[in-house]
């Protein structure tokens, strides 16, 4: 049985492909040629006092993955996830402790963290932190004097995050040192679900040692935007804002590296730098309110007005005191961006987005650093370096180079950058793509391949 192939009839017309239109594809062994899958194993951590997170049922996990795929489909790159395993684990480790915050820590906002020694036993972080509030979320312990001595909510938040980071480091060390006990796998992604109710998580960024970073932590499977946010970190996406300590108004990693992502601000409730309330509202506030909520600023409730003023502070930093329609769309992308802390502020998940360049970075993470995807994306067209690797950063010059690099099993996807490209064949001849592949365009625009 011969493999299917595509023919580009180069003297007879042009091939044009746009995102949102039916894609050119051939069958692959997975039975789904349109998508590349990343598989996840969900591990439910029991504690020494309680069972697994009661909300993390098989049905809830299945629903989470199905809804995550709806959002990933909106990005129009072909990525999807599969939740292939749910397992309950109860790690048992000998008593141990770790010292936190010996000496004075200086936070980004200038508040000093007062001297204190905090010892946390290994059994405590099965509940994620050594002390939980009524909802199961993290709070600093009562004797954690640095918390009580902070003078602002922003400083309190920063102390909690610093405290959490060190516990995350301890958890990482334990998992990697005891892979069997923690049911740690390298052939799929590992999602550890701890106790709590939508109160945080921790995503490991990839590096060249995939086995050392192959997991993230969740406190719930009931919050879709939260799951996608942590999966974004797992797929090498940074926050859109600046620093985890809450220093606002500084260009974040995404805002620096990705030209389609605006400089964001830290937004954790009322701690963002906000424009003061004025009456009547400036015209640009109304424009943002209409894009975000479908009505003028004066018609919104208090939390909605807070969101509009937060986004207006971003707009003013970048564009001044008036915005064009295109500039409003760029601000809106930050608000809807799943790597921001505005994520989920819009309850309509059909609006949630990763930017085009974020999806490029996502693709390259699985091509170069996380060898667990069911296939690979090969890019062609656009700009790139002197040496082309078929990555989003350094795409091939031609579709035939991408096809030559693709696997023969039909599991790979070729992504064309917007543009018009000459066919590799001349004088009316046909050029055959000899391997079965799916061919996609992106949201950025169509590409065409024309004859001579």
Secondary structure, DSSP 8 states (H G I E B T S, - for coil): -----EEEETTT-EEEE-TTS--B----TTS-TT-EEEEEEEEEE--SSS-S-TT--HHHHHHHHHHHHHHHHHTTS-EEEEEEEEEEE-------EEEE--S-EE-TTS-EE----EEEEGGGGGGSSSSB-TTS-B---TT-HHHHT--SHHHHHHHHHHHHHHHHHHHHHHHHH-TTTTT--SSSEEEEE-SSSS--EEE----S-GGGS-EEEES-SS-HHHHHHHHHHHTT---SSS-TT--TTS--HHHHH-TTS------SGGGS------SS--HHHHHHHHHHHSS-GGGS-HHHHHHHHHHHHHHHHHH-S---HHHHHHHHHHHHBTTSSSTTSSS-GGG-B--HHHHHHHHHHHHHT-TTBSS-EEEESS---SS--SSSSS-BSSHHHHHHHS-TTS--EEEE-SEEEE-S--TT-EEEE-S--EEE-BTTB-EEEE--
